[in-house]
Amino acid sequence: MALSINPISCRLQLQLDYGVDEAGRAISRSKSYSNVKPDASNQDIFDTAMAIAGLQSYPVTAVRRIDQSELVEA
């Protein structure tokens, strides 16, 4: 049985460093941007993330591409 992969959606997520709390634990938050074209290249998504990172008040510690696909029996 062969499988086919059908892309459903793609999302860009930035992990932001909010510093540390009173106990010294790191505080981080994430911001997600949906409606990214599933066929967008990784480089284009990263370049977009870096442009958005320049607009943030907190430093970006990670850039994630989150893809969702459907597996269909061919």
mmCIF file of the N, C-alpha and C atoms, coordinates in Angstrom:
data_MODEL
# 
_entry.id   MODEL 
# 
loop_
_atom_site.group_PDB 
_atom_site.id 
_atom_site.type_symbol 
_atom_site.label_atom_id 
_atom_site.label_alt_id 
_atom_site.label_comp_id 
_atom_site.label_asym_id 
_atom_site.label_entity_id 
_atom_site.label_seq_id 
_atom_site.pdbx_PDB_ins_code 
_atom_site.Cartn_x 
_atom_site.Cartn_y 
_atom_site.Cartn_z 
_atom_site.occupancy 
_atom_site.B_iso_or_equiv 
_atom_site.pdbx_formal_charge 
_atom_site.auth_seq_id 
_atom_site.auth_comp_id 
_atom_site.auth_asym_id 
_atom_site.auth_atom_id 
_atom_site.pdbx_PDB_model_num 
ATOM 1   N N  . MET A 1 1  ? 0.833  -1.188 0.000  1.00 0.00 ? 1  MET A N  1 
ATOM 2   C CA . MET A 1 1  ? 0.000  0.000  0.000  1.00 0.00 ? 1  MET A CA 1 
ATOM 3   C C  . MET A 1 1  ? 0.874  1.246  0.000  1.00 0.00 ? 1  MET A C  1 
ATOM 4   N N  . ALA A 1 2  ? 0.684  2.064  -0.985 1.00 0.00 ? 2  ALA A N  1 
ATOM 5   C CA . ALA A 1 2  ? 1.432  3.315  -1.087 1.00 0.00 ? 2  ALA A CA 1 
ATOM 6   C C  . ALA A 1 2  ? 0.648  4.435  -0.425 1.00 0.00 ? 2  ALA A C  1 
ATOM 7   N N  . LEU A 1 3  ? 1.388  5.353  0.165  1.00 0.00 ? 3  LEU A N  1 
ATOM 8   C CA . LEU A 1 3  ? 0.760  6.503  0.812  1.00 0.00 ? 3  LEU A CA 1 
ATOM 9   C C  . LEU A 1 3  ? 1.075  7.769  0.047  1.00 0.00 ? 3  LEU A C  1 
ATOM 10  N N  . SER A 1 4  ? 0.147  8.662  0.078  1.00 0.00 ? 4  SER A N  1 
ATOM 11  C CA . SER A 1 4  ? 0.324  9.982  -0.505 1.00 0.00 ? 4  SER A CA 1 
ATOM 12  C C  . SER A 1 4  ? 0.158  11.002 0.611  1.00 0.00 ? 4  SER A C  1 
ATOM 13  N N  . ILE A 1 5  ? 0.944  12.063 0.566  1.00 0.00 ? 5  ILE A N  1 
ATOM 14  C CA . ILE A 1 5  ? 0.877  13.112 1.579  1.00 0.00 ? 5  ILE A CA 1 
ATOM 15  C C  . ILE A 1 5  ? 0.266  14.357 0.963  1.00 0.00 ? 5  ILE A C  1 
ATOM 16  N N  . ASN A 1 6  ? -0.824 14.830 1.567  1.00 0.00 ? 6  ASN A N  1 
ATOM 17  C CA . ASN A 1 6  ? -1.488 16.052 1.122  1.00 0.00 ? 6  ASN A CA 1 
ATOM 18  C C  . ASN A 1 6  ? -1.291 17.143 2.175  1.00 0.00 ? 6  ASN A C  1 
ATOM 19  N N  . PRO A 1 7  ? -0.524 18.194 1.849  1.00 0.00 ? 7  PRO A N  1 
ATOM 20  C CA . PRO A 1 7  ? -0.336 19.270 2.824  1.00 0.00 ? 7  PRO A CA 1 
ATOM 21  C C  . PRO A 1 7  ? -1.660 19.970 3.120  1.00 0.00 ? 7  PRO A C  1 
ATOM 22  N N  . ILE A 1 8  ? -1.920 20.223 4.398  1.00 0.00 ? 8  ILE A N  1 
ATOM 23  C CA . ILE A 1 8  ? -3.153 20.898 4.806  1.00 0.00 ? 8  ILE A CA 1 
ATOM 24  C C  . ILE A 1 8  ? -2.870 22.346 5.179  1.00 0.00 ? 8  ILE A C  1 
ATOM 25  N N  . SER A 1 9  ? -1.909 22.545 6.071  1.00 0.00 ? 9  SER A N  1 
ATOM 26  C CA . SER A 1 9  ? -1.611 23.906 6.518  1.00 0.00 ? 9  SER A CA 1 
ATOM 27  C C  . SER A 1 9  ? -0.169 23.996 6.999  1.00 0.00 ? 9  SER A C  1 
ATOM 28  N N  . CYS A 1 10 ? 0.280  25.226 7.153  1.00 0.00 ? 10 CYS A N  1 
ATOM 29  C CA . CYS A 1 10 ? 1.615  25.500 7.642  1.00 0.00 ? 10 CYS A CA 1 
ATOM 30  C C  . CYS A 1 10 ? 1.535  26.723 8.548  1.00 0.00 ? 10 CYS A C  1 
ATOM 31  N N  . ARG A 1 11 ? 2.359  26.701 9.597  1.00 0.00 ? 11 ARG A N  1 
ATOM 32  C CA . ARG A 1 11 ? 2.340  27.783 10.569 1.00 0.00 ? 11 ARG A CA 1 
ATOM 33  C C  . ARG A 1 11 ? 3.780  28.126 10.939 1.00 0.00 ? 11 ARG A C  1 
ATOM 34  N N  . LEU A 1 12 ? 4.058  29.412 11.168 1.00 0.00 ? 12 LEU A N  1 
ATOM 35  C CA . LEU A 1 12 ? 5.350  29.889 11.629 1.00 0.00 ? 12 LEU A CA 1 
ATOM 36  C C  . LEU A 1 12 ? 5.222  30.210 13.104 1.00 0.00 ? 12 LEU A C  1 
ATOM 37  N N  . GLN A 1 13 ? 6.161  29.726 13.914 1.00 0.00 ? 13 GLN A N  1 
ATOM 38  C CA . GLN A 1 13 ? 6.114  30.002 15.350 1.00 0.00 ? 13 GLN A CA 1 
ATOM 39  C C  . GLN A 1 13 ? 7.457  30.564 15.793 1.00 0.00 ? 13 GLN A C  1 
ATOM 40  N N  . LEU A 1 14 ? 7.404  31.672 16.524 1.00 0.00 ? 14 LEU A N  1 
ATOM 41  C CA . LEU A 1 14 ? 8.595  32.278 17.101 1.00 0.00 ? 14 LEU A CA 1 
ATOM 42  C C  . LEU A 1 14 ? 8.586  32.051 18.601 1.00 0.00 ? 14 LEU A C  1 
ATOM 43  N N  . GLN A 1 15 ? 9.697  31.603 19.146 1.00 0.00 ? 15 GLN A N  1 
ATOM 44  C CA . GLN A 1 15 ? 9.860  31.456 20.595 1.00 0.00 ? 15 GLN A CA 1 
ATOM 45  C C  . GLN A 1 15 ? 10.602 32.702 21.076 1.00 0.00 ? 15 GLN A C  1 
ATOM 46  N N  . LEU A 1 16 ? 10.028 33.418 22.053 1.00 0.00 ? 16 LEU A N  1 
ATOM 47  C CA . LEU A 1 16 ? 10.601 34.670 22.546 1.00 0.00 ? 16 LEU A CA 1 
ATOM 48  C C  . LEU A 1 16 ? 11.113 34.505 23.973 1.00 0.00 ? 16 LEU A C  1 
ATOM 49  N N  . ASP A 1 17 ? 12.245 35.134 24.269 1.00 0.00 ? 17 ASP A N  1 
ATOM 50  C CA . ASP A 1 17 ? 12.850 35.098 25.601 1.00 0.00 ? 17 ASP A CA 1 
ATOM 51  C C  . ASP A 1 17 ? 12.369 36.314 26.387 1.00 0.00 ? 17 ASP A C  1 
ATOM 52  N N  . TYR A 1 18 ? 11.581 36.070 27.433 1.00 0.00 ? 18 TYR A N  1 
ATOM 53  C CA . TYR A 1 18 ? 11.031 37.134 28.263 1.00 0.00 ? 18 TYR A CA 1 
ATOM 54  C C  . TYR A 1 18 ? 11.865 37.362 29.527 1.00 0.00 ? 18 TYR A C  1 
ATOM 55  N N  . GLY A 1 19 ? 13.044 36.765 29.610 1.00 0.00 ? 19 GLY A N  1 
ATOM 56  C CA . GLY A 1 19 ? 13.900 36.947 30.773 1.00 0.00 ? 19 GLY A CA 1 
ATOM 57  C C  . GLY A 1 19 ? 13.705 35.840 31.790 1.00 0.00 ? 19 GLY A C  1 
ATOM 58  N N  . VAL A 1 20 ? 13.870 36.199 33.093 1.00 0.00 ? 20 VAL A N  1 
ATOM 59  C CA . VAL A 1 20 ? 13.723 35.226 34.170 1.00 0.00 ? 20 VAL A CA 1 
ATOM 60  C C  . VAL A 1 20 ? 12.765 35.756 35.225 1.00 0.00 ? 20 VAL A C  1 
ATOM 61  N N  . ASP A 1 21 ? 12.144 34.847 35.969 1.00 0.00 ? 21 ASP A N  1 
ATOM 62  C CA . ASP A 1 21 ? 11.240 35.247 37.047 1.00 0.00 ? 21 ASP A CA 1 
ATOM 63  C C  . ASP A 1 21 ? 12.018 35.401 38.358 1.00 0.00 ? 21 ASP A C  1 
ATOM 64  N N  . GLU A 1 22 ? 11.301 35.646 39.443 1.00 0.00 ? 22 GLU A N  1 
ATOM 65  C CA . GLU A 1 22 ? 11.920 35.866 40.745 1.00 0.00 ? 22 GLU A CA 1 
ATOM 66  C C  . GLU A 1 22 ? 12.730 34.666 41.210 1.00 0.00 ? 22 GLU A C  1 
ATOM 67  N N  . ALA A 1 23 ? 12.318 33.483 40.812 1.00 0.00 ? 23 ALA A N  1 
ATOM 68  C CA . ALA A 1 23 ? 13.002 32.251 41.208 1.00 0.00 ? 23 ALA A CA 1 
ATOM 69  C C  . ALA A 1 23 ? 14.173 31.906 40.284 1.00 0.00 ? 23 ALA A C  1 
ATOM 70  N N  . GLY A 1 24 ? 14.412 32.708 39.272 1.00 0.00 ? 24 GLY A N  1 
ATOM 71  C CA . GLY A 1 24 ? 15.510 32.458 38.345 1.00 0.00 ? 24 GLY A CA 1 
ATOM 72  C C  . GLY A 1 24 ? 15.175 31.535 37.196 1.00 0.00 ? 24 GLY A C  1 
ATOM 73  N N  . ARG A 1 25 ? 13.910 31.186 37.040 1.00 0.00 ? 25 ARG A N  1 
ATOM 74  C CA . ARG A 1 25 ? 13.492 30.319 35.930 1.00 0.00 ? 25 ARG A CA 1 
ATOM 75  C C  . ARG A 1 25 ? 13.265 31.156 34.674 1.00 0.00 ? 25 ARG A C  1 
ATOM 76  N N  . ALA A 1 26 ? 13.666 30.602 33.561 1.00 0.00 ? 26 ALA A N  1 
ATOM 77  C CA . ALA A 1 26 ? 13.493 31.295 32.281 1.00 0.00 ? 26 ALA A CA 1 
ATOM 78  C C  . ALA A 1 26 ? 12.015 31.425 31.935 1.00 0.00 ? 26 ALA A C  1 
ATOM 79  N N  . ILE A 1 27 ? 11.657 32.577 31.399 1.00 0.00 ? 27 ILE A N  1 
ATOM 80  C CA . ILE A 1 27 ? 10.286 32.816 30.940 1.00 0.00 ? 27 ILE A CA 1 
ATOM 81  C C  . ILE A 1 27 ? 10.344 32.929 29.424 1.00 0.00 ? 27 ILE A C  1 
ATOM 82  N N  . SER A 1 28 ? 9.548  32.137 28.749 1.00 0.00 ? 28 SER A N  1 
ATOM 83  C CA . SER A 1 28 ? 9.482  32.226 27.292 1.00 0.00 ? 28 SER A CA 1 
ATOM 84  C C  . SER A 1 28 ? 8.021  32.187 26.857 1.00 0.00 ? 28 SER A C  1 
ATOM 85  N N  . ARG A 1 29 ? 7.772  32.806 25.753 1.00 0.00 ? 29 ARG A N  1 
ATOM 86  C CA . ARG A 1 29 ? 6.444  32.831 25.153 1.00 0.00 ? 29 ARG A CA 1 
ATOM 87  C C  . ARG A 1 29 ? 6.616  32.554 23.660 1.00 0.00 ? 29 ARG A C  1 
ATOM 88  N N  . SER A 1 30 ? 5.556  32.082 23.050 1.00 0.00 ? 30 SER A N  1 
ATOM 89  C CA . SER A 1 30 ? 5.611  31.860 21.608 1.00 0.00 ? 30 SER A CA 1 
ATOM 90  C C  . SER A 1 30 ? 4.506  32.654 20.919 1.00 0.00 ? 30 SER A C  1 
ATOM 91  N N  . LYS A 1 31 ? 4.823  33.060 19.705 1.00 0.00 ? 31 LYS A N  1 
ATOM 92  C CA . LYS A 1 31 ? 3.850  33.729 18.842 1.00 0.00 ? 31 LYS A CA 1 
ATOM 93  C C  . LYS A 1 31 ? 3.762  32.918 17.567 1.00 0.00 ? 31 LYS A C  1 
ATOM 94  N N  . SER A 1 32 ? 2.531  32.654 17.138 1.00 0.00 ? 32 SER A N  1 
ATOM 95  C CA . SER A 1 32 ? 2.311  31.860 15.936 1.00 0.00 ? 32 SER A CA 1 
ATOM 96  C C  . SER A 1 32 ? 1.668  32.698 14.854 1.00 0.00 ? 32 SER A C  1 
ATOM 97  N N  . TYR A 1 33 ? 2.061  32.428 13.643 1.00 0.00 ? 33 TYR A N  1 
ATOM 98  C CA . TYR A 1 33 ? 1.510  33.102 12.463 1.00 0.00 ? 33 TYR A CA 1 
ATOM 99  C C  . TYR A 1 33 ? 1.012  32.009 11.520 1.00 0.00 ? 33 TYR A C  1 
ATOM 100 N N  . SER A 1 34 ? -0.286 31.981 11.321 1.00 0.00 ? 34 SER A N  1 
ATOM 101 C CA . SER A 1 34 ? -0.880 30.935 10.487 1.00 0.00 ? 34 SER A CA 1 
ATOM 102 C C  . SER A 1 34 ? -1.032 31.420 9.049  1.00 0.00 ? 34 SER A C  1 
ATOM 103 N N  . ASN A 1 35 ? -1.609 30.578 8.241  1.00 0.00 ? 35 ASN A N  1 
ATOM 104 C CA . ASN A 1 35 ? -1.855 30.841 6.821  1.00 0.00 ? 35 ASN A CA 1 
ATOM 105 C C  . ASN A 1 35 ? -0.573 30.988 6.010  1.00 0.00 ? 35 ASN A C  1 
ATOM 106 N N  . VAL A 1 36 ? 0.484  30.282 6.429  1.00 0.00 ? 36 VAL A N  1 
ATOM 107 C CA . VAL A 1 36 ? 1.705  30.219 5.638  1.00 0.00 ? 36 VAL A CA 1 
ATOM 108 C C  . VAL A 1 36 ? 1.471  29.193 4.540  1.00 0.00 ? 36 VAL A C  1 
ATOM 109 N N  . LYS A 1 37 ? 1.878  29.511 3.348  1.00 0.00 ? 37 LYS A N  1 
ATOM 110 C CA . LYS A 1 37 ? 1.687  28.567 2.246  1.00 0.00 ? 37 LYS A CA 1 
ATOM 111 C C  . LYS A 1 37 ? 2.492  27.292 2.507  1.00 0.00 ? 37 LYS A C  1 
ATOM 112 N N  . PRO A 1 38 ? 1.849  26.135 2.422  1.00 0.00 ? 38 PRO A N  1 
ATOM 113 C CA . PRO A 1 38 ? 2.560  24.875 2.690  1.00 0.00 ? 38 PRO A CA 1 
ATOM 114 C C  . PRO A 1 38 ? 3.738  24.625 1.746  1.00 0.00 ? 38 PRO A C  1 
ATOM 115 N N  . ASP A 1 39 ? 3.713  25.215 0.552  1.00 0.00 ? 39 ASP A N  1 
ATOM 116 C CA . ASP A 1 39 ? 4.809  24.999 -0.392 1.00 0.00 ? 39 ASP A CA 1 
ATOM 117 C C  . ASP A 1 39 ? 5.909  26.053 -0.276 1.00 0.00 ? 39 ASP A C  1 
ATOM 118 N N  . ALA A 1 40 ? 5.836  26.925 0.727  1.00 0.00 ? 40 ALA A N  1 
ATOM 119 C CA . ALA A 1 40 ? 6.874  27.942 0.934  1.00 0.00 ? 40 ALA A CA 1 
ATOM 120 C C  . ALA A 1 40 ? 8.178  27.254 1.320  1.00 0.00 ? 40 ALA A C  1 
ATOM 121 N N  . SER A 1 41 ? 9.291  27.788 0.830  1.00 0.00 ? 41 SER A N  1 
ATOM 122 C CA . SER A 1 41 ? 10.587 27.174 1.147  1.00 0.00 ? 41 SER A CA 1 
ATOM 123 C C  . SER A 1 41 ? 10.986 27.495 2.587  1.00 0.00 ? 41 SER A C  1 
ATOM 124 N N  . ASN A 1 42 ? 11.814 26.650 3.140  1.00 0.00 ? 42 ASN A N  1 
ATOM 125 C CA . ASN A 1 42 ? 12.301 26.872 4.500  1.00 0.00 ? 42 ASN A CA 1 
ATOM 126 C C  . ASN A 1 42 ? 13.063 28.192 4.607  1.00 0.00 ? 42 ASN A C  1 
ATOM 127 N N  . GLN A 1 43 ? 13.838 28.517 3.584  1.00 0.00 ? 43 GLN A N  1 
ATOM 128 C CA . GLN A 1 43 ? 14.600 29.769 3.592  1.00 0.00 ? 43 GLN A CA 1 
ATOM 129 C C  . GLN A 1 43 ? 13.673 30.978 3.599  1.00 0.00 ? 43 GLN A C  1 
ATOM 130 N N  . ASP A 1 44 ? 12.612 30.938 2.806  1.00 0.00 ? 44 ASP A N  1 
ATOM 131 C CA . ASP A 1 44 ? 11.649 32.053 2.780  1.00 0.00 ? 44 ASP A CA 1 
ATOM 132 C C  . ASP A 1 44 ? 10.963 32.220 4.133  1.00 0.00 ? 44 ASP A C  1 
ATOM 133 N N  . ILE A 1 45 ? 10.607 31.112 4.755  1.00 0.00 ? 45 ILE A N  1 
ATOM 134 C CA . ILE A 1 45 ? 9.969  31.181 6.070  1.00 0.00 ? 45 ILE A CA 1 
ATOM 135 C C  . ILE A 1 45 ? 10.944 31.733 7.100  1.00 0.00 ? 45 ILE A C  1 
ATOM 136 N N  . PHE A 1 46 ? 12.197 31.301 7.054  1.00 0.00 ? 46 PHE A N  1 
ATOM 137 C CA . PHE A 1 46 ? 13.197 31.804 7.989  1.00 0.00 ? 46 PHE A CA 1 
ATOM 138 C C  . PHE A 1 46 ? 13.449 33.295 7.773  1.00 0.00 ? 46 PHE A C  1 
ATOM 139 N N  . ASP A 1 47 ? 13.556 33.733 6.518  1.00 0.00 ? 47 ASP A N  1 
ATOM 140 C CA . ASP A 1 47 ? 13.763 35.153 6.230  1.00 0.00 ? 47 ASP A CA 1 
ATOM 141 C C  . ASP A 1 47 ? 12.608 35.990 6.749  1.00 0.00 ? 47 ASP A C  1 
ATOM 142 N N  . THR A 1 48 ? 11.397 35.494 6.584  1.00 0.00 ? 48 THR A N  1 
ATOM 143 C CA . THR A 1 48 ? 10.218 36.193 7.107  1.00 0.00 ? 48 THR A CA 1 
ATOM 144 C C  . THR A 1 48 ? 10.267 36.257 8.624  1.00 0.00 ? 48 THR A C  1 
ATOM 145 N N  . ALA A 1 49 ? 10.666 35.147 9.251  1.00 0.00 ? 49 ALA A N  1 
ATOM 146 C CA . ALA A 1 49 ? 10.779 35.115 10.713 1.00 0.00 ? 49 ALA A CA 1 
ATOM 147 C C  . ALA A 1 49 ? 11.790 36.142 11.205 1.00 0.00 ? 49 ALA A C  1 
ATOM 148 N N  . MET A 1 50 ? 12.915 36.283 10.509 1.00 0.00 ? 50 MET A N  1 
ATOM 149 C CA . MET A 1 50 ? 13.931 37.252 10.917 1.00 0.00 ? 50 MET A CA 1 
ATOM 150 C C  . MET A 1 50 ? 13.427 38.693 10.750 1.00 0.00 ? 50 MET A C  1 
ATOM 151 N N  . ALA A 1 51 ? 12.614 38.920 9.721  1.00 0.00 ? 51 ALA A N  1 
ATOM 152 C CA . ALA A 1 51 ? 12.029 40.258 9.543  1.00 0.00 ? 51 ALA A CA 1 
ATOM 153 C C  . ALA A 1 51 ? 11.055 40.561 10.681 1.00 0.00 ? 51 ALA A C  1 
ATOM 154 N N  . ILE A 1 52 ? 10.243 39.575 11.054 1.00 0.00 ? 52 ILE A N  1 
ATOM 155 C CA . ILE A 1 52 ? 9.303  39.753 12.165 1.00 0.00 ? 52 ILE A CA 1 
ATOM 156 C C  . ILE A 1 52 ? 10.072 39.901 13.478 1.00 0.00 ? 52 ILE A C  1 
ATOM 157 N N  . ALA A 1 53 ? 11.168 39.149 13.636 1.00 0.00 ? 53 ALA A N  1 
ATOM 158 C CA . ALA A 1 53 ? 11.972 39.209 14.862 1.00 0.00 ? 53 ALA A CA 1 
ATOM 159 C C  . ALA A 1 53 ? 12.498 40.616 15.110 1.00 0.00 ? 53 ALA A C  1 
ATOM 160 N N  . GLY A 1 54 ? 12.813 41.326 14.032 1.00 0.00 ? 54 GLY A N  1 
ATOM 161 C CA . GLY A 1 54 ? 13.291 42.699 14.163 1.00 0.00 ? 54 GLY A CA 1 
ATOM 162 C C  . GLY A 1 54 ? 12.241 43.651 14.709 1.00 0.00 ? 54 GLY A C  1 
ATOM 163 N N  . LEU A 1 55 ? 10.991 43.259 14.675 1.00 0.00 ? 55 LEU A N  1 
ATOM 164 C CA . LEU A 1 55 ? 9.893  44.093 15.168 1.00 0.00 ? 55 LEU A CA 1 
ATOM 165 C C  . LEU A 1 55 ? 9.491  43.745 16.596 1.00 0.00 ? 55 LEU A C  1 
ATOM 166 N N  . GLN A 1 56 ? 10.079 42.691 17.154 1.00 0.00 ? 56 GLN A N  1 
ATOM 167 C CA . GLN A 1 56 ? 9.702  42.227 18.479 1.00 0.00 ? 56 GLN A CA 1 
ATOM 168 C C  . GLN A 1 56 ? 10.465 42.987 19.570 1.00 0.00 ? 56 GLN A C  1 
ATOM 169 N N  . SER A 1 57 ? 9.846  43.117 20.733 1.00 0.00 ? 57 SER A N  1 
ATOM 170 C CA . SER A 1 57 ? 10.498 43.753 21.880 1.00 0.00 ? 57 SER A CA 1 
ATOM 171 C C  . SER A 1 57 ? 11.447 42.797 22.591 1.00 0.00 ? 57 SER A C  1 
ATOM 172 N N  . TYR A 1 58 ? 11.230 41.498 22.441 1.00 0.00 ? 58 TYR A N  1 
ATOM 173 C CA . TYR A 1 58 ? 12.034 40.480 23.119 1.00 0.00 ? 58 TYR A CA 1 
ATOM 174 C C  . TYR A 1 58 ? 12.813 39.681 22.088 1.00 0.00 ? 58 TYR A C  1 
ATOM 175 N N  . PRO A 1 59 ? 13.982 39.153 22.472 1.00 0.00 ? 59 PRO A N  1 
ATOM 176 C CA . PRO A 1 59 ? 14.783 38.376 21.519 1.00 0.00 ? 59 PRO A CA 1 
ATOM 177 C C  . PRO A 1 59 ? 14.122 37.040 21.150 1.00 0.00 ? 59 PRO A C  1 
ATOM 178 N N  . VAL A 1 60 ? 14.297 36.657 19.912 1.00 0.00 ? 60 VAL A N  1 
ATOM 179 C CA . VAL A 1 60 ? 13.776 35.384 19.410 1.00 0.00 ? 60 VAL A CA 1 
ATOM 180 C C  . VAL A 1 60 ? 14.823 34.304 19.680 1.00 0.00 ? 60 VAL A C  1 
ATOM 181 N N  . THR A 1 61 ? 14.401 33.230 20.323 1.00 0.00 ? 61 THR A N  1 
ATOM 182 C CA . THR A 1 61 ? 15.321 32.140 20.644 1.00 0.00 ? 61 THR A CA 1 
ATOM 183 C C  . THR A 1 61 ? 15.147 30.930 19.734 1.00 0.00 ? 61 THR A C  1 
ATOM 184 N N  . ALA A 1 62 ? 14.022 30.833 19.047 1.00 0.00 ? 62 ALA A N  1 
ATOM 185 C CA . ALA A 1 62 ? 13.793 29.701 18.146 1.00 0.00 ? 62 ALA A CA 1 
ATOM 186 C C  . ALA A 1 62 ? 12.779 30.082 17.074 1.00 0.00 ? 62 ALA A C  1 
ATOM 187 N N  . VAL A 1 63 ? 12.968 29.509 15.906 1.00 0.00 ? 63 VAL A N  1 
ATOM 188 C CA . VAL A 1 63 ? 12.027 29.667 14.791 1.00 0.00 ? 63 VAL A CA 1 
ATOM 189 C C  . VAL A 1 63 ? 11.558 28.267 14.427 1.00 0.00 ? 63 VAL A C  1 
ATOM 190 N N  . ARG A 1 64 ? 10.249 28.082 14.379 1.00 0.00 ? 64 ARG A N  1 
ATOM 191 C CA . ARG A 1 64 ? 9.701  26.764 14.069 1.00 0.00 ? 64 ARG A CA 1 
ATOM 192 C C  . ARG A 1 64 ? 8.737  26.838 12.886 1.00 0.00 ? 64 ARG A C  1 
ATOM 193 N N  . ARG A 1 65 ? 8.836  25.822 12.060 1.00 0.00 ? 65 ARG A N  1 
ATOM 194 C CA . ARG A 1 65 ? 7.868  25.626 10.986 1.00 0.00 ? 65 ARG A CA 1 
ATOM 195 C C  . ARG A 1 65 ? 7.016  24.436 11.397 1.00 0.00 ? 65 ARG A C  1 
ATOM 196 N N  . ILE A 1 66 ? 5.714  24.645 11.470 1.00 0.00 ? 66 ILE A N  1 
ATOM 197 C CA . ILE A 1 66 ? 4.813  23.580 11.906 1.00 0.00 ? 66 ILE A CA 1 
ATOM 198 C C  . ILE A 1 66 ? 3.893  23.238 10.737 1.00 0.00 ? 66 ILE A C  1 
ATOM 199 N N  . ASP A 1 67 ? 4.096  22.050 10.185 1.00 0.00 ? 67 ASP A N  1 
ATOM 200 C CA . ASP A 1 67 ? 3.311  21.593 9.040  1.00 0.00 ? 67 ASP A CA 1 
ATOM 201 C C  . ASP A 1 67 ? 2.268  20.586 9.490  1.00 0.00 ? 67 ASP A C  1 
ATOM 202 N N  . GLN A 1 68 ? 1.139  20.623 8.827  1.00 0.00 ? 68 GLN A N  1 
ATOM 203 C CA . GLN A 1 68 ? 0.103  19.626 9.060  1.00 0.00 ? 68 GLN A CA 1 
ATOM 204 C C  . GLN A 1 68 ? -0.259 19.025 7.709  1.00 0.00 ? 68 GLN A C  1 
ATOM 205 N N  . SER A 1 69 ? -0.211 17.692 7.646  1.00 0.00 ? 69 SER A N  1 
ATOM 206 C CA . SER A 1 69 ? -0.483 16.990 6.392  1.00 0.00 ? 69 SER A CA 1 
ATOM 207 C C  . SER A 1 69 ? -1.443 15.846 6.651  1.00 0.00 ? 69 SER A C  1 
ATOM 208 N N  . GLU A 1 70 ? -2.090 15.441 5.577  1.00 0.00 ? 70 GLU A N  1 
ATOM 209 C CA . GLU A 1 70 ? -3.004 14.311 5.627  1.00 0.00 ? 70 GLU A CA 1 
ATOM 210 C C  . GLU A 1 70 ? -2.372 13.160 4.865  1.00 0.00 ? 70 GLU A C  1 
ATOM 211 N N  . LEU A 1 71 ? -2.364 11.987 5.478  1.00 0.00 ? 71 LEU A N  1 
ATOM 212 C CA . LEU A 1 71 ? -1.859 10.786 4.813  1.00 0.00 ? 71 LEU A CA 1 
ATOM 213 C C  . LEU A 1 71 ? -3.040 10.060 4.166  1.00 0.00 ? 71 LEU A C  1 
ATOM 214 N N  . VAL A 1 72 ? -2.909 9.808  2.873  1.00 0.00 ? 72 VAL A N  1 
ATOM 215 C CA . VAL A 1 72 ? -3.986 9.176  2.118  1.00 0.00 ? 72 VAL A CA 1 
ATOM 216 C C  . VAL A 1 72 ? -3.439 7.945  1.430  1.00 0.00 ? 72 VAL A C  1 
ATOM 217 N N  . GLU A 1 73 ? -4.177 6.872  1.523  1.00 0.00 ? 73 GLU A N  1 
ATOM 218 C CA . GLU A 1 73 ? -3.792 5.654  0.846  1.00 0.00 ? 73 GLU A CA 1 
ATOM 219 C C  . GLU A 1 73 ? -4.004 5.827  -0.644 1.00 0.00 ? 73 GLU A C  1 
ATOM 220 N N  . ALA A 1 74 ? -2.947 5.581  -1.405 1.00 0.00 ? 74 ALA A N  1 
ATOM 221 C CA . ALA A 1 74 ? -3.028 5.777  -2.850 1.00 0.00 ? 74 ALA A CA 1 
ATOM 222 C C  . ALA A 1 74 ? -3.488 4.526  -3.565 1.00 0.00 ? 74 ALA A C  1 
# 
